[in-house]
Amino acid sequence: MTPELQAQLKACKSLPTPPGVATQIVQLANDPEADMNRISKVLAMDPAITTKILRIANSPMYAQQRKTENLRQAVVVLGLNATLSLALSFSLLKSWKEDTSGSGLDYTLFWRRQLLSATVTRVLASTLGVREAEELFLASLIQDIGMLALDRTMPDLYASLDCQVHEGDLVALEVESLGSDHADIGGWLLQEWHFPERIQQAVAASHDPQTIASDHDYGLFVRCVALSSLIAEVFLSEQGDRPYDALADAADKFVHMDRERLAEVLEEVSTMIPEAEEVFETKFLINQTGESILDDAKEALVLRNLRALQQVDNLKNTTESLVNRAQELEETSRRDGLTGLYNRRHLDEFLETAFAEAEETGRPLSIAFADLDKFKQVNDNFGHQIGDQILGTTANILKASVRSDDLVARYGGEEFILVLPGTDYALVKTICERIVASFQGTAHDVGAGEELVVTISMGMATHGGKHTFTSVDEFVRAADRALYTAKLQGRNRTVPFDFSSMRKIAEMG
């Protein structure tokens, strides 16, 4: 601001000044020793301000369970600094709104903008985590105080502007006419009145908040004040007059707010406007201004929601893929690497479950132990590669001989075990005899045009019916003893568990 303009402002007899109560509030704000009693005493000097403070303390903004009934309680609810900021806001608003002596400025529009900007800061403070919400409210409310000063000093300055909605047009006129704008003048006035430095800086930088570094203590505070004015402007503009894209660019530039988050802010502001209009006894929006920008905001939210749905679908697909992969890995961990049959770990789990279900339902459960006959000689005579090949063929024969609900597992080495839920003695005997016959009829190519038949011995046990067992271990031991009997009887056969076989073992032992 030029010295000439400063002198002209100082010489103006009608320059806006803080009223007496506001001056005392500023003094309290700058006094670190100010306490609740002093603040309450000063505020009580203006009953209208006291009423508004109580109204704010009881509003949904603070969501108190108990009603605040006096000024002292309100100070406790709001806090000292917040109470001072709100009281100062109401005091200045009351004084300056009553004085509308200027001739060129559209005062109705001016105060609608200021009150709407202040309302916007309530949402911005919550969205961006600004702790000094009430100070932000005050700074935004008075950010254009320089326009009042210029109008009193130069009554014809704004008369040439038919539309005073767009601050850019106002600033261009001021710079062209004076070489300065109302933000400079507002900052100077607040400095003269000894307002807190944070508020001075926010007003002075309201047209170019990036003059304050983003990591400065006031950086975010200043940017919120500037953004509040732009958001207020789009609500006041005629439909389509201020595109959503321009506001979104500013929000991203100032506070790194994306389009979707901005849309949420605009929606929340629109819901707060009726309550704010009631508090300030002023109509903010006329003739449905702001509807267009809200439509654009809703469109942005729709796009965000569509992207979110797409992300959910992608996440779902990714999750399903990971689940499938995990299941594949889990399945692999349950399989024997050579034969592809289930391993001992899975066998134990399956058998415990099957045994418990048989106990609960009363359905029979059969198992069969199988062992390739003289398999060590195969490895010794033809090598482990031929042995592995025969083990693979064995797995295929066993799987082909049972149902899908049955389980075939490699127990270890050349030993295998079959678990057949719902299978009684007669059926398991038939299955095992068919398996023994299959091995008798299978010739394995061992090279050099030579073929080899490897037979199998099997021992069976059935839980339910004639015999029951007290545990899985006892059940498995019974099948293992039946297999031992089959070996003793000459191999290449199937033998059921019964007491007569046990007696033979005992006699031969």
PEMOJO-V698386 format. One record per backbone hydrogen bond with DSSP energy under -1.0 kcal/mol. NH is the residue of the N-H (numbers start at 1). CO is the residue of the C=O. If there is no record, write none. Layout:
# PEMOJO-V698386
((NH | CO) (NH | CO))
This chain:
# PEMOJO-V698386
((6 | 2) (7 | 3) (8 | 4) (9 | 5) (10 | 6) (11 | 7) (12 | 9) (23 | 19) (24 | 20) (25 | 21) (26 | 22) (27 | 23) (28 | 24) (29 | 25) (30 | 26) (31 | 28) (34 | 31) (39 | 35) (40 | 36) (41 | 37) (42 | 38) (43 | 39) (44 | 40) (45 | 42) (46 | 43) (50 | 46) (51 | 47) (52 | 48) (53 | 49) (54 | 50) (55 | 51) (56 | 52) (57 | 53) (58 | 54) (59 | 56) (62 | 59) (74 | 70) (75 | 71) (76 | 72) (77 | 73) (78 | 74) (79 | 75) (83 | 79) (84 | 80) (85 | 81) (86 | 82) (87 | 83) (88 | 84) (89 | 85) (90 | 86) (91 | 87) (92 | 88) (93 | 89) (94 | 90) (95 | 91) (96 | 92) (97 | 93) (98 | 94) (107 | 105) (110 | 106) (111 | 107) (112 | 108) (113 | 109) (114 | 110) (115 | 111) (116 | 112) (117 | 113) (118 | 114) (119 | 115) (120 | 116) (121 | 117) (124 | 120) (125 | 121) (126 | 122) (127 | 123) (128 | 124) (130 | 125) (133 | 131) (136 | 132) (137 | 133) (138 | 134) (139 | 135) (140 | 136) (141 | 137) (142 | 138) (145 | 142) (147 | 144) (149 | 145) (150 | 146) (151 | 147) (152 | 148) (153 | 149) (154 | 150) (157 | 154) (161 | 158) (170 | 166) (171 | 167) (172 | 168) (173 | 169) (174 | 170) (175 | 171) (176 | 172) (177 | 173) (178 | 174) (179 | 175) (185 | 181) (186 | 182) (187 | 183) (188 | 184) (189 | 185) (190 | 186) (191 | 187) (192 | 188) (193 | 189) (194 | 191) (195 | 190) (200 | 196) (201 | 197) (202 | 198) (203 | 199) (204 | 200) (205 | 201) (206 | 203) (211 | 208) (212 | 209) (216 | 213) (219 | 216) (222 | 218) (223 | 219) (224 | 220) (225 | 221) (226 | 222) (227 | 223) (228 | 224) (229 | 225) (230 | 226) (231 | 227) (232 | 228) (233 | 229) (234 | 230) (235 | 231) (236 | 232) (237 | 233) (241 | 238) (247 | 243) (248 | 244) (249 | 245) (250 | 246) (251 | 247) (252 | 248) (253 | 249) (254 | 250) (255 | 251) (256 | 252) (257 | 251) (262 | 258) (263 | 259) (264 | 260) (265 | 261) (266 | 262) (267 | 263) (268 | 264) (269 | 265) (270 | 266) (271 | 267) (272 | 268) (273 | 269) (276 | 272) (277 | 273) (278 | 274) (279 | 275) (280 | 276) (282 | 277) (289 | 286) (291 | 288) (294 | 290) (295 | 291) (296 | 292) (297 | 293) (298 | 294) (299 | 295) (300 | 296) (301 | 297) (302 | 298) (303 | 299) (304 | 300) (305 | 301) (306 | 302) (307 | 303) (308 | 304) (309 | 305) (310 | 306) (311 | 307) (312 | 308) (313 | 309) (314 | 310) (315 | 311) (316 | 312) (317 | 313) (318 | 314) (319 | 315) (320 | 316) (321 | 317) (322 | 318) (323 | 319) (324 | 320) (325 | 321) (326 | 322) (327 | 323) (328 | 324) (329 | 325) (330 | 326) (331 | 327) (332 | 328) (333 | 329) (335 | 332) (336 | 341) (340 | 336) (342 | 408) (343 | 334) (347 | 343) (348 | 344) (349 | 345) (350 | 346) (351 | 347) (352 | 348) (353 | 349) (354 | 350) (355 | 351) (356 | 352) (357 | 353) (358 | 354) (359 | 355) (360 | 356) (361 | 357) (362 | 358) (365 | 463) (366 | 420) (367 | 461) (368 | 418) (369 | 459) (370 | 416) (371 | 457) (372 | 414) (373 | 455) (379 | 375) (380 | 376) (381 | 377) (382 | 378) (383 | 379) (387 | 383) (388 | 384) (389 | 385) (390 | 386) (391 | 387) (392 | 388) (393 | 389) (394 | 390) (395 | 391) (396 | 392) (397 | 393) (398 | 394) (399 | 395) (400 | 396) (407 | 419) (409 | 417) (410 | 342) (411 | 415) (412 | 415) (415 | 412) (416 | 370) (417 | 409) (418 | 368) (419 | 407) (420 | 366) (422 | 364) (423 | 420) (428 | 424) (429 | 425) (430 | 426) (431 | 427) (432 | 428) (433 | 429) (434 | 430) (435 | 431) (436 | 432) (437 | 433) (438 | 434) (439 | 435) (440 | 436) (441 | 437) (442 | 439) (444 | 452) (446 | 450) (450 | 447) (452 | 444) (457 | 371) (458 | 493) (459 | 369) (460 | 495) (461 | 367) (463 | 365) (464 | 467) (475 | 471) (476 | 472) (477 | 473) (478 | 474) (479 | 475) (480 | 476) (481 | 477) (482 | 478) (483 | 479) (484 | 480) (485 | 481) (486 | 482) (487 | 483) (488 | 484) (489 | 485) (490 | 487) (491 | 486) (495 | 458) (497 | 460) (502 | 498) (503 | 499) (504 | 500) (505 | 501) (506 | 502) (507 | 503) (508 | 504) (509 | 505))
